[in-house]
Structure formats: C-alpha cells, structure tokens
Amino acid sequence: MELEDRIIQQFHQSMEVNAQTIEQFTPMIATASMQILQCLISEQKVLCAGNGASGSLAQHFGSLLINRFRHERPGLPVVTLNADAIAITGIAEDSGFADIYSKQIRAFGMPGDILLAVSANGRSASLVQAIQAAHDREMTVIALTGSDGGNMTALMRPDETEICIASNDEVLVHHAHLLVLHTLADLIDFQLFGA
C-alpha cells in the first residue's frame, strides 16, 4: 500500500501545480502562442534552449514544430541550441559554459526571431546570457521558469512573456513546463492550420 500511496501523491502534486498554472497563466500561454505565430508568419524562426531536463523539453518542443504535433503539416523553422553537442562543447571549452547559447544566438539570431528559454529555476548563467544576447539581436524572449524565476525574471522586458511555475520542486516544474509546451504546440497548429 505504501507504493500505491506514493504514486497517488505524485499524481496529485502534479495535478495541483497544473491547476495553479491554468488559473494563473492561461492568458500568458495564449499570448506566447500568438507571439510565436507572429514570428513564424513573418518568416522568422524560434530558437530554443535549456539545460539538463529543461534542455530535453526545449528539444522536444523544437521537434514538435519541425515535424508534427497531432497531425501532419509542413515543418516550422526552429533551432534547438542545446541539441548541437559539438558547438556546445567547443564553446564551453574555449569560452566557458555560460557562453554556450549566447554565441549561437549572436550567430543565428535575427531581429524578429524568438528565444524560448526553459529553466526550472531561472538561475542558469548560460540562459541569462542567452536572454541578453537575444535582446542585443532585437529578438523577443519567451521564458518558462520555476520557483521565483531567478535571474531570468529580472531580464524580461514588459513586452515579453514569462511563465513562472511557483514551485521549488523542479520535477513538478518540468511536468508543468511539458504541458505548457504541448499546449503551445497545439495553439500554434490551431492558429496556422485550423482544427
């Protein structure tokens, strides 16, 4: 019975965080989807970045836009910055880990592009520098963060979107981020291609 109780507890905690996310961030998720839509119909691209588990979420979102979400459709222009191990390790070796995304953004980012930065705590120096580089390149930032948003929150401009999951449990933050990213993929498909 102890294992079953633990399973139930895990699901209930995740549902509670997701319910709070719905109540607090539904308008912001809609706004983020419209920002991405405007970027894509303007023939710009989305650059995604995250570290560790957040990096896997960023890469998953990128694959949903490049390939498909629920239905077949043309691929959408996305670059997942944490997916290029050679670039990341080369930059980390020569310049330091904090530069792994900012150097790529300065190389690929264009005005009108979007940086989608994913971090469970908002404290990663590489993502902080990525946001700064995106601003230097006149890009818009959408940030998925957790806890209090850390240093990433301080860099967000008033016209940008941050969805900060108010939990210190990074696993629960990742659960909510995955649902937000799936919802964004659904909204983008709906707005571009219909139901």
BELSUL-V966957 format. One record per residue. N is the residue number from 1. RES is the residue in one small letter. NEAR is the number of other ideal C-beta (glycine too) atoms within 8 Angstrom. Layout:
n:N res:RES near:NEAR
n:N res:RES near:NEAR
This chain:
n:1 res:m near:4
n:2 res:e near:5
n:3 res:l near:6
n:4 res:e near:7
n:5 res:d near:8
n:6 res:r near:8
n:7 res:i near:8
n:8 res:i near:8
n:9 res:q near:8
n:10 res:q near:8
n:11 res:f near:8
n:12 res:h near:8
n:13 res:q near:10
n:14 res:s near:11
n:15 res:m near:8
n:16 res:e near:8
n:17 res:v near:15
n:18 res:n near:11
n:19 res:a near:8
n:20 res:q near:10
n:21 res:t near:13
n:22 res:i near:8
n:23 res:e near:7
n:24 res:q near:7
n:25 res:f near:10
n:26 res:t near:8
n:27 res:p near:6
n:28 res:m near:10
n:29 res:i near:13
n:30 res:a near:9
n:31 res:t near:9
n:32 res:a near:12
n:33 res:s near:13
n:34 res:m near:9
n:35 res:q near:12
n:36 res:i near:14
n:37 res:l near:12
n:38 res:q near:8
n:39 res:c near:14
n:40 res:l near:14
n:41 res:i near:7
n:42 res:s near:7
n:43 res:e near:5
n:44 res:q near:11
n:45 res:k near:12
n:46 res:v near:17
n:47 res:l near:18
n:48 res:c near:17
n:49 res:a near:16
n:50 res:g near:16
n:51 res:n near:9
n:52 res:g near:6
n:53 res:a near:9
n:54 res:s near:14
n:55 res:g near:12
n:56 res:s near:9
n:57 res:l near:15
n:58 res:a near:17
n:59 res:q near:13
n:60 res:h near:10
n:61 res:f near:15
n:62 res:g near:14
n:63 res:s near:9
n:64 res:l near:12
n:65 res:l near:13
n:66 res:i near:8
n:67 res:n near:6
n:68 res:r near:7
n:69 res:f near:10
n:70 res:r near:5
n:71 res:h near:7
n:72 res:e near:3
n:73 res:r near:8
n:74 res:p near:3
n:75 res:g near:7
n:76 res:l near:10
n:77 res:p near:9
n:78 res:v near:12
n:79 res:v near:10
n:80 res:t near:12
n:81 res:l near:14
n:82 res:n near:14
n:83 res:a near:7
n:84 res:d near:8
n:85 res:a near:6
n:86 res:i near:6
n:87 res:a near:9
n:88 res:i near:10
n:89 res:t near:8
n:90 res:g near:8
n:91 res:i near:12
n:92 res:a near:11
n:93 res:e near:6
n:94 res:d near:5
n:95 res:s near:7
n:96 res:g near:5
n:97 res:f near:7
n:98 res:a near:9
n:99 res:d near:12
n:100 res:i near:14
n:101 res:y near:14
n:102 res:s near:13
n:103 res:k near:11
n:104 res:q near:13
n:105 res:i near:16
n:106 res:r near:9
n:107 res:a near:6
n:108 res:f near:8
n:109 res:g near:12
n:110 res:m near:9
n:111 res:p near:6
n:112 res:g near:9
n:113 res:d near:15
n:114 res:i near:14
n:115 res:l near:17
n:116 res:l near:14
n:117 res:a near:16
n:118 res:v near:15
n:119 res:s near:17
n:120 res:a near:11
n:121 res:n near:11
n:122 res:g near:16
n:123 res:r near:9
n:124 res:s near:11
n:125 res:a near:8
n:126 res:s near:14
n:127 res:l near:15
n:128 res:v near:13
n:129 res:q near:12
n:130 res:a near:15
n:131 res:i near:15
n:132 res:q near:10
n:133 res:a near:14
n:134 res:a near:15
n:135 res:h near:11
n:136 res:d near:7
n:137 res:r near:12
n:138 res:e near:6
n:139 res:m near:15
n:140 res:t near:12
n:141 res:v near:15
n:142 res:i near:15
n:143 res:a near:19
n:144 res:l near:15
n:145 res:t near:16
n:146 res:g near:16
n:147 res:s near:14
n:148 res:d near:7
n:149 res:g near:12
n:150 res:g near:12
n:151 res:n near:8
n:152 res:m near:18
n:153 res:t near:13
n:154 res:a near:6
n:155 res:l near:11
n:156 res:m near:10
n:157 res:r near:7
n:158 res:p near:3
n:159 res:d near:4
n:160 res:e near:10
n:161 res:t near:10
n:162 res:e near:13
n:163 res:i near:14
n:164 res:c near:12
n:165 res:i near:15
n:166 res:a near:8
n:167 res:s near:10
n:168 res:n near:5
n:169 res:d near:8
n:170 res:e near:10
n:171 res:v near:6
n:172 res:l near:12
n:173 res:v near:15
n:174 res:h near:12
n:175 res:h near:11
n:176 res:a near:15
n:177 res:h near:15
n:178 res:l near:10
n:179 res:l near:10
n:180 res:v near:13
n:181 res:l near:14
n:182 res:h near:10
n:183 res:t near:10
n:184 res:l near:13
n:185 res:a near:12
n:186 res:d near:10
n:187 res:l near:12
n:188 res:i near:15
n:189 res:d near:12
n:190 res:f near:9
n:191 res:q near:8
n:192 res:l near:10
n:193 res:f near:6
n:194 res:g near:3
n:195 res:a near:2
